[in-house]
């Protein structure tokens, strides 16, 4: 009677059970724990890490695009195309400066003003400020 019940109603029950157990084991073994004093320190470190990655990528891309523009300017025989290549190079480096300037402001300068925009009269108190 029991075999008939399992064979008719749930023939794949062992597959579901195995899948759920494997999924549970993966969730237990592969979880990560974030060690930080507070969320703001972790956020600041994350922003600085992302900023350094963006700086590296944008610098490499700006250098490659500048090389293409310089080669295009040097190999061209038309003055109009040469001027366009130098204009593109100027735009590339202006965009690079703006992207890196915004990133530097967010990563390094904005945290200096964190106590000025508070709703509390005495400023914000974090666990690191109290003795």
C-alpha positions as a printed Julia matrix, in Angstrom:
131×3 Matrix{Float64}:
  0.0    0.0     0.0
  2.8    2.4     0.87
  4.69   1.75   -2.4
  1.55   2.39   -4.4
  1.08   5.74   -2.66
  4.67   6.87   -3.26
  4.78   5.58   -6.82
  1.52   7.27   -7.81
  1.59  10.59   -6.0
  5.27  11.42   -5.67
  7.54   9.44   -7.96
 10.24  12.17   -7.87
 10.11  12.9    -4.15
 13.66  11.65   -3.55
 14.98  14.0    -6.26
 13.28  17.01   -4.66
 14.52  16.03   -1.22
 18.09  15.58   -2.49
 18.0   18.93   -4.28
 16.69  20.74   -1.21
 19.34  19.16    1.03
 22.18  20.03   -1.37
 20.88  23.58   -1.65
 20.73  23.85    2.14
 24.3   22.57    2.47
 25.55  25.09   -0.09
 23.8   27.89    1.74
 25.42  26.82    5.02
 28.92  26.28    3.67
 29.25  29.18    1.27
 27.87  32.08    3.27
 30.16  35.01    3.92
 30.39  37.1     7.04
 31.2   40.8     6.79
 33.36  42.05    9.61
 33.02  45.81    9.95
 32.53  48.14   12.85
 29.55  49.74   11.16
 27.92  49.94    7.78
 29.43  53.35    7.0
 33.02  52.11    7.3
 32.2   49.16    5.06
 30.51  51.49    2.56
 33.47  53.86    2.53
 35.89  51.0     1.89
 33.64  49.67   -0.88
 33.39  53.07   -2.57
 37.17  53.53   -2.46
 37.75  50.04   -3.91
 35.27  50.66   -6.72
 36.81  54.08   -7.38
 40.31  52.65   -7.74
 38.99  50.06  -10.2
 37.22  52.73  -12.25
 40.34  54.92  -12.26
 42.43  52.08  -13.62
 39.97  51.09  -16.3
 39.23  54.65  -17.41
 42.93  55.51  -17.58
 43.73  52.49  -19.74
 40.77  53.2   -22.03
 41.66  56.89  -22.31
 45.25  55.98  -23.17
 44.15  53.5   -25.84
 41.65  55.9   -27.36
 44.23  58.69  -27.32
 46.7   56.44  -29.13
 44.09  55.7   -31.79
 43.33  59.42  -32.17
 47.04  60.3   -32.37
 47.69  57.61  -34.97
 44.67  58.84  -36.91
 45.98  62.4   -36.77
 49.49  61.44  -37.83
 48.44  59.17  -40.68
 45.81  61.5   -42.1
 46.55  63.69  -45.08
 43.54  65.98  -44.65
 43.78  68.95  -42.24
 40.09  68.64  -41.35
 40.56  65.01  -40.22
 43.67  65.98  -38.24
 41.74  68.69  -36.42
 38.92  66.24  -35.7
 41.39  63.71  -34.26
 42.91  66.32  -31.93
 39.4   67.43  -30.9
 38.55  63.83  -30.07
 41.72  63.52  -28.01
 40.82  66.67  -26.09
 37.29  65.32  -25.45
 38.69  61.99  -24.29
 40.91  63.58  -21.67
 38.23  66.05  -20.53
 35.82  63.13  -20.04
 38.56  61.21  -18.21
 39.16  64.18  -15.88
 35.42  64.57  -15.18
 34.87  60.86  -14.48
 37.88  60.64  -12.17
 37.08  63.99  -10.53
 33.56  62.86   -9.63
 34.89  59.55   -8.34
 37.57  61.27   -6.25
 34.99  63.63   -4.79
 32.67  60.78   -3.82
 35.44  58.56   -2.47
 37.66  61.03   -0.64
 36.09  64.49   -0.22
 32.42  63.71    0.5
 33.2   61.68    3.68
 34.89  64.77    5.15
 31.51  66.54    5.23
 29.53  63.69    6.81
 28.89  65.55   10.1
 27.5   68.69    8.48
 24.25  67.17    7.18
 22.72  65.74   10.35
 19.35  66.16   11.99
 20.75  65.94   15.51
 21.89  69.21   17.11
 25.24  67.83   18.28
 26.14  66.01   15.07
 26.11  62.29   14.56
 27.59  60.0    17.14
 29.1   56.77   15.95
 30.47  53.96   18.1
 34.0   55.09   17.25
 33.35  58.64   18.57
 32.31  57.58   22.07
 35.01  56.59   24.57
